[in-house]
Amino acid sequence: MKLNKLISLEKIVKEILQNSPLAREDDCYLIFEVVQRTNPELAGTSFANVMFKGKSKGISFESITRARRKVQRNYPELVHKETEEARQAEQIEYMEYANEKHIPGY
């Protein structure tokens, strides 16, 4: 993604987080709101359609969540405390998973 697109995405994410407490708690809702604002023609279509056309439309779920993390780091008042605690606990689990030498049962 080009820098200008990332900066624009960050502004959109910040605005959504400022205006929607639900977006602070739920990345899926945040992604939905970003899609509605950036690609309104896709917002009312099926999930499959968004997924298949997303790349060509410049939609990246990872970029949206990265922008959320950056915005929340810079504006801690936009963090939902319980959700952040759950995300941190989940991150620890993923780190443990990533460090395993093998996956049991394989």
N, C-alpha and C positions, 0 to 999 in steps of 0.2 A: 504494500500500500504506500502511496506517496505521502510525504510529510503533510501536505495541505489537506489531504483526505483524513489523515489521522487527527489533525488539529480540529477539523470540522466535526469529526465524529466525537471527539472529546467534548466539544461545546454542546452538542446535542445530548450526549449522555449526562453531562452536568445539569442541563436544563431539566431533563426528565427526572433525575434524582432529586432536584430541588422541589419539583412539583408533585412527585408521586412517592409517598412513603412505601407503597407496595413494590415499586421498582428497586428500592433499597434492600428489600427482603428477598426478592425473587429475580434471578438472572433471566429466566424464561420470559417473565413479564417485561423486563427491561429490553430484551432483544425484540420482543413483539412491538414495543413502543418505538424503538429505533427503526424497525422495518416500516412501521406505519408512517413515520416522518420522512424517511429517505426514499422509500419505494412504495407509495400508497397503492399502486396498482397491484402489488403482491399481497398487501395486508389482508384482503378478504379471500384469498385463495387458499388452497390446501397446503398443509405442511410440506407435502412432497413437492409441490410446485415451488415453494420458497426454497427448499433444499436444492432442487435441480437448477433453478434459475439464479440462485443467490450469488454464486461465484461470478457469473457474467454481469450481475448488477452491482457488484462490489460489496456484497454482504458477507461479513466474516464474524461469526459468533465469537471467535477468539479475540478479535480486535475490539469488539464491543465490551467483553468482560475485562480485557486489559485496560481499556479506557475507564471502565468503572473503578478498577483498582487504583488507577492513577488519580482520578478525581477524588475518590474517598481518602486517599493518602494526603492530598492537598486540602481537602475540606472534610475534616473528621466529623463535623456535624451532620454530614450526609451518610454516615454509617449507622446501620441498624445493629445495635449491640449484640443481641442474641444471634442474629444471622452471622455476624462476624466471628463470634465465638465458635459457632458450628463450622464455619469455613476453616478456621484455624485447626480445629480438631480433625477435620477431614484431611487437611493438608498433611498433618502428621501421619495419618494412616497411609496416604499415598506415598509419602517419603519412605515409610517402612516397607511398603509393597515394592517400591522401585529398588530398594537395596537388597531384596531377597535374591539368593543365588538360584533358586528354582521355585517353581510354583507347585505346591503339594497336589498330588493326583495326576501329574503329567509325566 
